[in-house]
Amino acid sequence: MVVVGDGAYQGRNVVERSFNALKHWRGPATRYGKLAVVYRGGAVLTVVLALLRN
């Protein structure tokens, strides 16, 4: 059993939730998201919007 401090657990939780939100965003799943540059732009936009919300 691995003992993890509260701070480390909270940081890990934030990272996991952020990736989960990014994966569930449906913008890149459309037909327009087939190019890598469009997919990356959508991912960057999602991250920026998440940062602005906080």
N, C-alpha and C positions, 0 to 999 in steps of 0.2 A: 504494500500500500504506500502510495506517495502522498506526502503531506505538502499541501500548497498553501501559501499565505493568502489572506483575503485580498490584498492588493493585486497579486498575480492573477488570482481567479477573476477579479473584476475586469482587469485588462484583457484577459482571454475572452471573457464573455462579450465585451465590446467588439473585439475583432470578429468573433464568430457571428454576432448579430449583423455586423456591417456586411460581411461577405454573403450572408443569407439574404439580406435585403437586395444586394446587387444581383444575386442569382435569380431572385424572383421578379425582378423588374422585367417587364415584357417588351420593352423597346427594342433591344437587340434580337429578339426572337422573331421579328417580322422579316419579310422578304428583303427589306432594305438593309438588314444587318448582316448580309452575307459577305461583305467585304471587310477585311480586318480593320481598315482605317475607320469605317463607319461604326463597327463594333466598339473599337477603342474610344471613339468620340462619345458614344452612348454611355460607356462605363465611366469616363471622366465626368460627363455631365451629371450622372447619378451621384457620384462622389461629391461634386461641388454643391449640388442641391442638398445633400445630406449635411454637409458642413454649414451651409447657410441656415438650415433649420435649427441647428444647435447654436 
